[in-house]
């Protein structure tokens, strides 16, 4: 019992769980969608990326982004899909893993094109439109040729149509295959197809010919959604056996399997226009795909029951979903808005499938001697069955008895599987509990040691704590004082803030007043500039007027001197004449001499007074000149009027003075 448990533990712990790879390929709009002017609802981040955005409406809130392992836009070609997705899987298949690639999506989105594509070749060269299967065959044989190892490759091609299995490369087209559970594999359940023909191929060309042969026999039909709609699921399996030499020098046989699955597309019967036979086909296709969806949901939710047996499709893919196979799903979608509902369903399905976890495990290499021994036993068994059949000495049952026995056997097998699953679950739980107990024990011992160390530290800390309490009391007092100081500082800062706000308002007013003052100074400066210009003009005009007045005064002085000289000459002549007359009339005037002397005295006095008056006139002219200069600011017109008025007054005074001189015979000037 202990040995078996150890073996089961080893088989359970060895494989590492990994998520299956999910790839999305978005095709371009076809001619039908272009004619219908159907909008585009999918957007990818480049030709190859990892996210795809679903544009479900004008509002950004209604959009949804899905993240996958890889996302290919319509610009991605067949070679890019193969290089990025299939090449790593083919290497793992050669290394001894079982691998599965299957395409899923709505009908007419390019599943068959992705998996098979153009299968024709020219001089050994594949077409650019060749799909995954032809490219994988050519790449497999190229790698085996480079490895230069003894190898063998065989292929099988089966079809699931209306829940019935058919062999597409068998000569007997009426041969119906049956699927059974493979109980020979330890640790997990598998399936095998009884009666399926496996053809050994020696080159990729032979494999492509088998693929072409089977594809021609595959069920296809035209619908409104697709002119060549696949009406069945197909599985093309490539198995490679490679001879390897172990470290001990013995020969071993390594086996790797690659399942290439092309699923029929899900379709809406009303939109596809399927009727009668086609409608029944579509119903069975959708039923198997719905079962596949339930299996995926159960695997993701870690359900206790996985409904593999509800459909032959899920039974075929049982090892690829949650088993020991490396699996990759290629979800094909249409970008057209007319297919929005199906596109959302496909993306949700693919996003859900990302969470499926498989436990890939390398196929055990078989020793050459062991393989020969197994083949010998199998041959002997077949011989005995053949002899028993010929001699009819075996056990024979009616069909009803055989069916009843099969049902009972199947029921017992299911019960056995359920019990085994429960036992395995209990053992796992027990192992987990033991591990938890061991972890708790080790944690308890660790905590105990830590507790003892902590107690020693606690004793040392007590004395420090007592000292810390005294320090804390002082610190609290200091904190209280600090709080009072901070409150006082806060009050002072509030007052300073109030004063500061007042000063700021005053400063604003001062700035406004300074601005007004600057404006006033600017206006005053402009006025002074205008006055300065006016002063310059007025000064020039006053200077001209003053020069004119001075020139006229000089002329007047010259005329005065000429007049005075003339008057003096006339006075001398008059005096001489009078003297002559006086000498002649001396006798006559002897009596009046005293009177004449008195008159002479009076005339001399008047002449002296006339000279003094002339000096006063000159002084008044000088004063007038100064007054004229002081009154320049009153304007040029006023100055000119005053000058004219003064000139008129001077002329009138001179005229009056001239008249008086003529009248009296003496030089006299009077100026008012």
Secondary structure, 3 states (H helix, E strand, C coil): CHHHHHHHHHHHHHCCCEECEEEEEEECCCHHHHHCCCCECEEECCCEEEEEEECCCCCHHHCEEEEEEEEECCCCCHHHHHHHHHHHHHHHHHCCCEEEEEEEEECCCCHHHHHCECCCEECCEECCCECHHHHHHHHHHHHHHHHCCCEEEEEEEEEEECCEEEECCCCCCCCEEEEEEECCCCCCCEEEEECCCCEEECCHHHHHHHHHHHHHHCCEECCCCCCCEECCEEEEEEEEEEEEECCCCCEEEEEEEEEEEECCCECCHHHHCCCCHHHHHHHHHHHHHHHHHHHHHHHHCCCCCCCHHHCHHHHHCCCCCCCCCEEEEEEEEECEHHHHHHHHHHHHHHHHHCCCEECCCCCCCEEHHHHHHHHHHHHHHHHHHHHHHHHCCCCCCCHHHHHHHHHHHHHHHHHHHHHHHHHHHHHHHHHHHHHHHHHHHHHHHHHHHHHHHHHHHHHHHHHHHHHHHHHHHHHHHHHHHHHHHHHHHHHHHHHHHHHHHHHHHHHHHHHHHHHHHHHHHHHHHHHHHHHHHHHHHHHHHHHHHHHHHHHHHHHHHHHHHHHHHHHHHHHHHHHHHHHHHHHHCHHHHHHHHHHHHHHHHHHHHHHHHHHHHHHHHHHHHHHHHHHHHHCHHHCHHHHHHHHHHHHHHHHHHHHHHHHHHHHHCCCCCCCC
